[in-house]
Amino acid sequence: MTDASAPPGATPHHAVIVVGGGQAGLSMSWHLQQRGIDHLVLEKERALHVWETQRWDNFCLVTPNWQCDLPGHPYAGPEPEGFMKKEEILAWLAGFRAKVNPPIREGVEVLKVAPRAEGGYAVATSAGAFTADQVVVCSGGYREPIVPRLAERLPETILQVQSADYRNAGQLPDGAVLVVGSGQSGAQIAEDLHLEGRKVFLAVGHAPRCARFYRGRDVVAWLAEMGYYEMPVERHPLREGVRDNTNHYVTGRDGGRDIDLRRFALEGMELFGALRGFDRGSLVFDTNLGRALDDADGTYNGINAAIDAFIEERGIAAPPPSRYEPVWQPAAERERLDLAEAGIGSIVWCIGFRPDFGWLDVPVFNGAGRPQHRRGVTQQKGVYFLGLPWLNTWGSGRFEAVGRDAGFLAERIAEGLAERLADTGNGVRTTPRGHAA
């Protein structure tokens, strides 16, 4: 609801504009509604669309359902220890949107946000101009798919697909598939293709891995009990460096299991080091496969060792400890692979995403173009970030903690509006819950 006292033709104004209608943006809306704060959510596509449009058919959560706890909408299904599949996730999120009933404009792209001389912010969009006292950036840290310039040099006969566009093995042409990247998406897509009987070549990166179950419980349950998911960035050994970490690969598929690339190799998947280049018809790889596998296993065993120490310290009754021992070793490091000889017909790029904040014309970034904030609060009065990986804790970019972060920011927003009221004498506008502008 816009300011009813504004003259006809005036630029619509809101106390808060929320940019992005994913789980972060809707969580923000829920908390703002609880406080009666006028706001508008602007979403370029459709609310929560990435879960439908950027996930493969056999996608499932890698964290157990009990960690899904959006504001006013915790998981309440029959399998709290299970892992929701894509269609279940979509249904659960549809229920969340219905509960929030946000004041949202979909299909509206934010083109520019900039400070106004008189205070607050000007928001230029594909649907016209708005102004706001405060802005919450909920567009996420995974906006733009990363595809290397190397892709331009590959033969046009090779179909290239980014992980956001991969759906299933059937969409790819006949022949072998090269999957580039072994983070969560790369490892799971490689497994998906492998289980479909496709010949898979996997370029392995530096992603760590962890066990699905250990000593009688899901590893996530152990880490939650150990307080890992409550650890803020400031207390993490890597401090802000943890935001650059690659997620551990593991899967919730078929009830949950480890992903062991060495076992895939025993079953016929061919592993290489990181993809480095293309030369005279051949892909060129780093000779770092053995080290990458060893490092991933080192993280796997290190997490389990931390769980062992916790169990011993607390005197918890649990099955005996164990240690992962490699089931396969590369006979040699292979640096080249001839595309034609390998019969590769397609490549799936799984090397991540980058954020897109080009529209935010506000001095809140460091020299590397990354947002500078403390728990989402920037030094620019009235500008906040929500939903970024490790915004505050491990779960900040996930269903597990984005709601808590939104509640924290809603309090800061309320304080900011109160300060503005004191400075200008203008009242804080409120809107009936759930009504769109």
N, C-alpha and C positions, 0 to 999 in steps of 0.2 A: 504494500500500500504506500503510495507516494504521499508527500506532504499535502494535505487537503487545503492548507492555507496558501499554497503557492499560486501565483497568478496563472491564468490560462497561457499555455505555450512555454511556460518556464521549464528549464531542464529538470527532469525528475530527480529527486534527491532522496537518499536513504542514509540512515545512521551508519549502516554497515553494508558493504557489497562484498559478497563471497564469490571468488573466481574459481569455478570448478565444481561440478556436481557429482563427484565420486563419493566414496564412503567418507572421506575427510570433509568435503563440503556439506554433505547431509548431516554428519555428526555436528558440525559447527552450527547448522541451522537448528538442530534439535536443542542445543544448549542455549542459543540465542532466544528461541521461543520460550524456553523455561523462564527466562529473565524478562520477557516482554519487550525485547529489543527489536526495533524495526530493522529489517534487512532484506536483501534480494540476492538470490543465487543466480549466477550467470554461467551457463554451460554451453560450450561450443557444439557439442553433439547431442547426446541424450544422457540423462542422469545414469550413472553406473554402467555406461555402455561398454567400457573396456573389458568387463568380465564376459561379455557376449561376443564382442568383435575381435578381441586380441588373445583368445585362449583356444588351444587345440581341443578336438572333440573328446579326447580321453583325459583332459586336464582334471586334476583333483588337488585339494589342499595338501600341503606338506606338513601342516601343523594340525593337531587334533581339534575336533569340533568344539570342545569345551573352551578353547581359546578364542572362539568367535563371540565377541561381546561388544556389539555396537550399542550406543546409548538407547536405553529402553527396549533393546531387542537382542538379548542374549540367545545363543543357540538353545533350543528347547526340544530338539528332536530325539529320536530313540537311540542314537549312537553317539554319545558324547566323546567316546574314545576313538571314534571312526574319523574318516576324512571325506568331507563332502565332495561329490563329483560336480562337474560343471553345471548340469541342470539343477542340482540341489542348491548350489551356490546362488544361481540366478533366482530361484524361487525364494530363498531366504532373503536375498537383497531386495526383491520386490516387496516382501513383507515389511522390510525396514523403511523403504520409501513411503509405503502406504501409511505407516505409523507417523513418520516425520511430517508428511504432507507439506513439503517445503514451499515457500514462495520462490518459484524458480522460473527463469526464462530459458528454455532450451533452444538450441540452434542459433545461439547468439555468441559470436566470437568477440572476445575482448581484444581490442587492437592496441590500446595504450592506456596506461594509468600514470598520471603525473600529479605532483603537488599543485595546489591552487594558491595564488598569492594571498587570498583571504582565509586560507586554512582549509583543511580537508583535501579531497582528491577529485580530479576530473577523470572520468572513465569513458573513453571513446570505444564504441562497439559497432558491430555490423548492423545493429538495430538502432543506432543513434547514440546520443550522449547522455550520461548520467553524472551525478556528483554524489560523493559520500564523505562522511566524517572519517570513517576508517575502512580499511580494505584487508581482507584475509585471503592470502594466496593459497589455494587448495588444488592447484593444477598438477601437483605431483612431481616426483623426481624421475619418472620414466615416461617422458612424452615423445621423444624423437628416437626412432630406431636407429641404431648405429650400424652402418654398412661401410666397410673400408673402401678407399679409393681403388684398392686392388681389384675390387669387383668389376671395375670398368674395363680391365684388361683381359678378362676371361672370355672364352668363345661364346658367341651369341646362341649357340646350340645348347648351352647349359642353362637350365632354368634356375634362377636364384630367388630364394624366398627368405624373408626375415622371420624370426620366430613369432612375431605378432600376427603374421599372415599364414603361418602353418596351421593346417587343420587335421590332416590325416595322411597316411601313406598313399591313398588313392589319388590325391591331387597332384602327385609327382609323376613324371614320366617314368617309363621302364628304365631299368639300370640301377647302378649303385648310387648311393647318396653320401655326400660329404656333409657332416655336421661340424660346424666351426664353433668351438666354445664348449666348455664342460661345466658351466655354472648350473643353477637349478634348471633353467629351461633347456639348455643344451643336453645335459645328462638325461633328462626325462624324455626329450624328443628323440634322442638317439635310442633310448630304450623302447619307445613307442614304435619306431621304425624296425628295430631289431625283432621285436615280438611279432611284427607283421611279416617277418620273413625277408625283409629287404637287406641287401648287402650294405653295410654301413662302414664308412671310414670316419673316424672321429679325431679332430684336431683338439688335443687336450690343453687346457689353459692352467691357470694357477688356482682354481677354485678348491677350497677345502671340502671335506666330507665329514659326515657324522653317522653314528649308528641310529637306526630307527628304534630298536628296542635293546635294552641292556639291563642285565641283572633283574629281570622280571617286570620292567616297566618301560613305557615309552621314554626315550631320552628327554623329550620336552617336559615330561612330568618331573623328572629328576631335577632338571635345570630350573624349573619353576619353584620347586621346593627349596633349592639352593639360593634362590633370590636373584638369579641371573637376569630375569626379565624385568626386575625392578631397578636394576643398576642404571643410573643416569650416565650420560656421556662424561660428565665431569669426574666420575669415579672409575670409569673404564680405564684399564692400563694404557690403551692407545689414545685416550682422550678423543679429540675430534677426528683423529685419524681413523677411528672405527667406522666413520661414515663412508670411507672409501673401500671397506672390505667387501669381498664377494661373498654372497650367501653360500652356505654349505649345501652340497647336493645330497638329497635323500628323497624318498617318495612316500606318498600315502596310498599309492595304487594297490588295489587288491588287498586292502586292509593294512597296508604299510610294510615296507621292507627297506633294507639297505640298497643303495646303488653301488655296485662294485665293478668298476670299469675293467679291472683285471679278469673278473669272471666273464664279462662280455667278450674279452679277447680270447679266452679259452673256447668260447662258443662261436667264434668266427668274426667278430667285429675287429676291424684293424685300427689300431691306435697309433697316432703320430704326436709329435710335439706341437707347439703353437705354430699356426700358419704364418709364414713370414713373407712369401712372395710368389710370383709366377714367372717362369722362365722357359721359353721355347717349348711350350706345351706341357710343362711339368709344374706342379705345385711344389713349393719349397717350404720346408718346415724347420723350426729350431730343433736342435738335438737335445731337448730337455724333457723328453717323455718320462724317463726313469725318475728324474728328480721331481717332476710334477706329481707322479703317482706316489712317490715316497713321502712328499710333503703332505699330500692329502691324507694318506694313512697315518702320518704323524699327528695330524690334528684329530683324526678319528680316535686314535689311542689316547691322546692327551685329554680329550673330553671324558673318555671312559675312566681314565686314571683320576680325574677330579671327582667323578662320581664315586669311585672306590674310596677316596679319602673322606668324602662326606659320609658315606655309609659307615665307615670305620669310626669316625669321630662321633657319630650319633648312636652307634650301636644298633643300627637297623638290621633286622633279619632280612636277608636277600640271598638269591642264588649266588654261587661263587663267581669271582671276577674272571675275566678272560682277556686275551690280547689278540688283535688281528694280525695274522701272518700272511704275507702275500701268497696268492695262489697262482700267480703268473708273473714272469719277468720278461721284459723285452729282450730278445736275443741280441739286438743291436739297435742303435739309433738310426732311423731312416730319415734322410734329409730330403728326398725327392720322390714324387709320385706322378707318373705320366697319366694325364687325365684320360686319354683315349684307351690306353692299355688297361686302366682300372675300370673302364666302362662306366664312369661317373656321368650321370645324366642330370643331376640336380645338386644344388648346394643350399643348405639351410644355415643362415647366419644367426648365431646365438651369442652375440658378443655384447649385448646389453642395449641400454637406452640412455639418453641424456635428457636433462630437463630443458624446457624452453621458457625462458623468462625475458625474451627480447621485447616483449610488450610492456614490461614493468620499468618505467623511466623514473626510478627512485633510487637514491644512493644507499643501497642496502647490500651491495656485493663487494667481495674482496677482489684482489688482483687477478684471481683465477676465474672470476665471474660466478663465484658461488655465494649463496645467501649467507650473510653474517647475522647470527641471531643467538639468543639464549632461550632455549625451550620455546622457540617460535616467535619470540619478541625481539624486534629489531631496534636499532637506535633511532630509526625514523619513526617519530610519534605517529601511531595509528596504522602502521603496516605490520602484518603478522604473516607467518608461514605455518602451515599445518599439513600433516600427511607425508612429510619427507622421511626417508630412512634415517633412523637414529636422531630424529628431531629432539627427543629427550631420552628414550630408552629403545631397546631392541624392537619393541612392538609398535613404535610410533608410526611406521608406514604400513601397518597391518591391522587386521580386525581386532587384535588383542589390546591395543592401547591407544588407538587414534581417538577414541571417545574421551578418555581421560585427558589427553592433550587438549582436545576441544573445550572441555570444561574449564581447564586452567586458563586458556586464552579468553574464553567468554568472561571470566572474572576480570581479566586485564582490560578487555574491551569495555565492560561496564564502568570500570574505574576511569578509563579514558573519556568516556562520554560524560561522566560526572564532572571531570575536570573541564571539559569543553563547556558544559553548562555553567560552571562557575565563572569561566572566562568571558562567555558571551551573553549569558542570561537567557539563552534559548533552551527550551525544554527538550528532553530526550523523547523522540517520537516512538510510539509503540504501535504494534499492529496486532489484530486478532490472530491467534495461532493458526498456521497452516494456510493462510490466504495469500495467493500470489498477487504480485503487483499488476 
